[in-house]
Amino acid sequence: DVADLGVPDFTLQDLRADWTGDGLELEHDARVAVGAGGAVRAYAILLGDDAVVCVHPEAEGEGNGTVLRRWAEARAAERGTAVLRQFAYGSNDGARRHLREAGYELAQHYFRLRAELADVPPAPEVTLRTFEPADEAEVHRVVQDAFAEIEGHREQTLDQWRSKGIAKEAHDPSLWLLLEDDEGIAGVVLGERWEDGTGYVAELAVAARARGRGHGRALLLGLFDAFRRAGLRHAELSVHGRNRGALALYESAGMRTVWQAERWEKALGSG
């Protein structure tokens, strides 16, 4: 991450969430490449139909990425994956060349946005409440229904969704905010506390029945207030490049793109 993005973007909590994901068999679905002294030089894991292959910057050019990519493709085919996905981030043009030469095609763009919390607009006077355990199933449904409209989204079961958020040791329910109307939960924004004073907007979703009323902006700015109360200084989030409505919302709240990523896809059996 530091080499590609300039800053770390993956925590130990994220790793543990990956390793305990629904359906993952760690002994079969992950591999490491080690150097002569036993140090890990590269790493690969299959998360559903996604392959994550990371090579330490000092180990680039040794062939570990190629070996692990081929292993990931073979293991994914065994698991029944038809189209395997990988991501390239920030300045890592070498990864992009590697994927293109290996038969992957560019499928989607994503943007990482950032704002200084001291500079964002204040939250409107809208009543939000914090998440409670009894809200879990309804919040999951609101998120999945909203994200189903975004091209390339893969629906998560409740267990899969839980492992990426609630099950993390650092989960902070005070950063999960809900907006309600007469029919129940109308919108949610789910935040995480990251290192270096950063609050991450993990998910923001508004129910279809409640759109066009400014709820998305109220939730976003409400979370920014919660981040400030928690002593955080920055806010970040990721957005699908084709989700122009969301991108416009975030930019209107003072957020700006700091790096980009792409999702690449390969039909297995294509060479």
C-alpha positions as CSV (number, residue, x, y, z in Angstrom):
1,D,0.0,0.0,0.0
2,V,2.7,2.5,0.9
3,A,4.5,1.8,-2.4
4,D,1.3,2.0,-4.5
5,L,-0.8,4.6,-2.6
6,G,1.6,6.4,-0.3
7,V,-0.1,5.3,2.9
8,P,-1.2,2.0,4.4
9,D,-4.8,1.0,3.5
10,F,-5.1,-2.5,5.1
11,T,-5.2,-3.2,8.8
12,L,-4.6,-6.3,10.9
13,Q,-8.4,-6.3,11.6
14,D,-9.0,-6.3,7.8
15,L,-6.7,-9.3,7.5
16,R,-8.5,-11.2,10.3
17,A,-11.9,-10.4,8.7
18,D,-10.6,-11.9,5.4
19,W,-9.3,-15.0,7.1
20,T,-12.5,-15.7,8.9
21,G,-14.8,-15.0,5.9
22,D,-17.7,-17.3,5.1
23,G,-16.7,-20.3,2.9
24,L,-12.9,-19.6,3.2
25,E,-10.7,-22.6,3.8
26,L,-7.4,-20.9,4.7
27,E,-5.3,-24.0,4.3
28,H,-6.6,-24.4,0.7
29,D,-7.4,-20.8,-0.4
30,A,-4.3,-18.9,0.6
31,R,-0.6,-19.2,-0.1
32,V,2.6,-17.3,0.8
33,A,6.0,-17.2,-1.0
34,V,9.0,-17.1,1.3
35,G,12.6,-16.1,0.9
36,A,15.7,-17.9,1.8
37,G,15.5,-16.6,5.4
38,G,11.8,-17.6,5.8
39,A,10.4,-14.1,5.4
40,V,7.2,-13.7,3.5
41,R,7.9,-12.1,0.1
42,A,4.4,-12.4,-1.4
43,Y,0.9,-13.5,-0.5
44,A,-2.3,-14.6,-2.3
45,I,-5.8,-15.4,-1.1
46,L,-9.1,-16.2,-2.7
47,L,-12.0,-14.3,-1.4
48,G,-15.1,-15.5,-3.2
49,D,-14.4,-14.8,-6.9
50,D,-11.7,-12.2,-6.0
51,A,-8.0,-13.1,-6.0
52,V,-5.8,-10.9,-3.9
53,V,-2.1,-11.2,-4.8
54,C,0.4,-8.9,-3.0
55,V,4.1,-8.8,-3.6
56,H,6.5,-6.9,-1.3
57,P,8.1,-4.0,-3.2
58,E,11.6,-5.4,-2.4
59,A,10.6,-8.8,-4.0
60,E,9.2,-7.5,-7.3
61,G,10.7,-9.1,-10.4
62,E,11.4,-12.4,-8.7
63,G,8.4,-14.1,-10.3
64,N,6.4,-14.6,-7.1
65,G,3.5,-12.7,-8.5
66,T,3.3,-14.9,-11.5
67,V,3.5,-18.1,-9.5
68,L,0.8,-16.9,-7.1
69,R,-1.5,-15.6,-9.8
70,R,-1.3,-19.0,-11.6
71,W,-2.0,-20.8,-8.4
72,A,-5.0,-18.5,-7.7
73,E,-6.5,-19.1,-11.1
74,A,-6.1,-22.9,-10.8
75,R,-7.6,-23.0,-7.3
76,A,-10.4,-20.7,-8.3
77,A,-11.2,-23.0,-11.2
78,E,-11.3,-25.9,-8.8
79,R,-13.8,-24.0,-6.7
80,G,-16.1,-23.3,-9.7
81,T,-15.3,-19.7,-10.3
82,A,-16.1,-18.8,-13.9
83,V,-14.7,-15.2,-14.0
84,L,-11.8,-14.3,-11.6
85,R,-11.4,-10.7,-10.4
86,Q,-8.3,-8.9,-9.4
87,F,-7.6,-5.3,-8.5
88,A,-4.8,-2.8,-9.3
89,Y,-4.3,0.2,-7.1
90,G,-2.8,3.7,-7.3
91,S,0.6,3.9,-9.1
92,N,1.1,0.2,-9.6
93,D,1.2,0.2,-13.4
94,G,3.4,-3.0,-13.2
95,A,0.4,-4.9,-11.8
96,R,-1.8,-3.5,-14.6
97,R,0.7,-4.7,-17.3
98,H,0.9,-8.0,-15.6
99,L,-2.8,-8.5,-15.6
100,R,-3.3,-7.4,-19.1
101,E,-0.6,-9.7,-20.4
102,A,-2.1,-12.6,-18.4
103,G,-5.4,-12.2,-20.2
104,Y,-7.4,-10.0,-17.8
105,E,-9.6,-7.2,-19.1
106,L,-10.4,-3.9,-17.4
107,A,-13.9,-4.0,-16.0
108,Q,-14.5,-1.2,-13.5
109,H,-13.0,1.9,-12.0
110,Y,-13.1,3.0,-8.4
111,F,-12.1,6.2,-6.7
112,R,-10.8,6.9,-3.1
113,L,-11.9,10.2,-1.8
114,R,-10.7,12.1,1.2
115,A,-11.6,15.3,3.2
116,E,-10.2,17.2,6.1
117,L,-13.0,17.1,8.7
118,A,-12.3,20.7,9.7
119,D,-13.3,21.8,6.2
120,V,-16.5,19.9,5.6
121,P,-20.0,21.4,5.9
122,P,-21.9,21.0,9.2
123,A,-24.5,18.3,9.5
124,P,-28.2,19.4,9.0
125,E,-30.6,19.1,11.9
126,V,-31.8,15.6,11.1
127,T,-32.3,13.0,13.8
128,L,-30.0,10.0,13.5
129,R,-29.5,7.2,16.0
130,T,-26.7,4.7,16.6
131,F,-26.9,1.1,15.6
132,E,-28.1,-1.5,18.0
133,P,-27.7,-5.3,17.7
134,A,-31.4,-5.8,16.9
135,D,-30.9,-3.7,13.8
136,E,-28.5,-6.1,12.1
137,A,-30.8,-7.9,9.7
138,E,-32.7,-4.7,8.6
139,V,-29.5,-2.7,8.1
140,H,-28.0,-5.6,6.0
141,R,-31.2,-5.6,3.9
142,V,-31.0,-1.9,3.3
143,V,-27.4,-2.0,2.3
144,Q,-27.8,-5.0,0.0
145,D,-30.9,-3.6,-1.7
146,A,-29.2,-0.3,-2.4
147,F,-25.9,-1.7,-3.6
148,A,-27.7,-4.3,-5.9
149,E,-28.3,-1.4,-8.3
150,I,-24.5,-0.7,-8.7
151,E,-22.9,-2.5,-11.6
152,G,-20.5,-5.3,-10.5
153,H,-21.8,-5.5,-7.0
154,R,-21.8,-9.0,-5.5
155,E,-24.5,-9.6,-2.9
156,Q,-23.3,-10.6,0.5
157,T,-25.0,-13.0,2.9
158,L,-25.7,-11.7,6.4
159,D,-22.7,-13.8,7.7
160,Q,-20.4,-12.4,5.0
161,W,-21.5,-8.9,5.6
162,R,-21.1,-9.3,9.4
163,S,-17.6,-10.6,9.1
164,K,-16.5,-7.4,7.3
165,G,-18.0,-5.1,9.9
166,I,-19.7,-6.1,13.1
167,A,-17.4,-9.0,13.8
168,K,-14.2,-6.8,13.7
169,E,-12.6,-6.3,17.1
170,A,-12.5,-2.5,16.4
171,H,-16.2,-2.2,15.5
172,D,-17.6,1.0,17.0
173,P,-21.4,1.1,17.0
174,S,-21.2,4.9,17.7
175,L,-20.0,5.3,14.1
176,W,-22.9,3.3,12.6
177,L,-25.8,5.8,12.2
178,L,-29.4,5.1,11.1
179,L,-32.1,7.4,9.8
180,E,-35.7,6.2,10.3
181,D,-39.1,7.1,8.9
182,D,-42.6,5.8,9.5
183,E,-41.7,2.5,7.6
184,G,-38.5,1.7,9.5
185,I,-34.9,2.3,8.6
186,A,-34.7,4.7,5.6
187,G,-30.9,5.0,5.4
188,V,-27.7,4.0,7.0
189,V,-24.1,5.1,7.1
190,L,-21.5,2.8,8.6
191,G,-18.1,4.2,9.7
192,E,-14.9,2.8,10.9
193,R,-12.1,4.2,13.0
194,W,-8.8,3.9,11.1
195,E,-5.2,4.7,12.1
196,D,-3.7,8.2,11.7
197,G,-6.9,10.0,12.7
198,T,-8.9,8.8,9.8
199,G,-12.6,7.8,9.7
200,Y,-13.6,5.6,6.9
201,V,-17.1,5.6,5.4
202,A,-17.5,1.9,4.8
203,E,-21.1,1.9,3.5
204,L,-23.8,4.5,2.8
205,A,-27.2,3.4,1.6
206,V,-30.7,4.9,1.4
207,A,-33.8,2.8,0.8
208,A,-35.4,3.3,-2.6
209,R,-38.6,4.6,-1.1
210,A,-36.7,7.4,0.7
211,R,-34.5,8.8,-2.0
212,G,-34.6,12.3,-3.3
213,R,-35.1,13.8,0.2
214,G,-31.5,14.7,1.1
215,H,-31.0,11.7,3.3
216,G,-27.7,10.6,1.8
217,R,-26.2,14.0,2.5
218,A,-27.6,14.1,6.0
219,L,-26.2,10.7,6.8
220,L,-22.8,11.5,5.4
221,L,-22.4,14.8,7.2
222,G,-23.8,13.3,10.4
223,L,-21.1,10.7,10.3
224,F,-18.5,13.4,9.7
225,D,-19.7,15.0,13.0
226,A,-19.4,11.6,14.7
227,F,-15.9,11.3,13.4
228,R,-15.0,14.7,14.8
229,R,-16.5,13.8,18.2
230,A,-14.3,10.7,18.2
231,G,-11.2,12.8,17.7
232,L,-10.6,11.9,14.1
233,R,-9.2,14.5,11.6
234,H,-9.8,13.0,8.1
235,A,-12.6,11.1,6.3
236,E,-12.1,8.7,3.4
237,L,-14.4,6.5,1.3
238,S,-14.3,4.5,-1.9
239,V,-16.9,4.9,-4.7
240,H,-17.6,3.0,-7.9
241,G,-16.6,5.2,-10.9
242,R,-20.0,4.8,-12.6
243,N,-22.0,5.8,-9.5
244,R,-22.0,9.4,-10.6
245,G,-24.8,10.4,-8.2
246,A,-22.8,9.2,-5.2
247,L,-19.6,10.8,-6.5
248,A,-21.3,14.2,-6.9
249,L,-22.7,13.9,-3.4
250,Y,-19.3,13.3,-1.9
251,E,-17.6,16.0,-3.8
252,S,-20.4,18.5,-2.7
253,A,-19.4,17.6,0.9
254,G,-15.8,18.6,0.2
255,M,-14.3,15.3,-0.6
256,R,-11.6,15.0,-3.3
257,T,-10.1,12.0,-5.2
258,V,-6.7,11.0,-3.9
259,W,-6.2,7.7,-5.9
260,Q,-7.9,5.4,-8.2
261,A,-8.2,1.6,-8.6
262,E,-9.5,-0.8,-11.2
263,R,-11.1,-4.2,-11.2
264,W,-9.7,-6.6,-13.8
265,E,-11.5,-9.8,-14.9
266,K,-10.5,-13.0,-16.6
267,A,-12.7,-15.8,-17.8
268,L,-11.0,-18.9,-16.5
269,G,-10.0,-21.3,-19.2
270,S,-9.0,-18.4,-21.5
271,G,-5.3,-19.0,-21.2
